[in-house]
Amino acid sequence: MMIMQNKNNTRKTEKPVYRQLEEVIGCKWSVSVLKAVADNITRPGKLERHIDGISKKVLSERLRKLTDYGLLQKHAYAEVPPRTEYSLTENGKKLILIIEQVKNLDMEIKNA
């Protein structure tokens, strides 16, 4: 962890970047949300129905974290009723490729 000093000369703790990624994908729901969006399930209601066991609250948290971290992009449409959709960013697409590689490695290890 890095210790930074701000302009008031007080110390604050800043997490290394890899720790931020760990917090985002370390949650058991994040990978499920990313995979669902990659599979073109882009609306919150559909995501909630598609991801077995996820609550509306946890889904909202995950969508916010994944958007804040730059893996998802939120699209809000000014319609009645309002419509919101999510898509993968370029970094989100890169992470999905890595997740697929990990899944393939897992299958190879299990079949060895």
Order of alpha helices (4+ residues) and beta strands (2+ residues): beta-beta-alpha-alpha-alpha-alpha-beta-beta-alpha
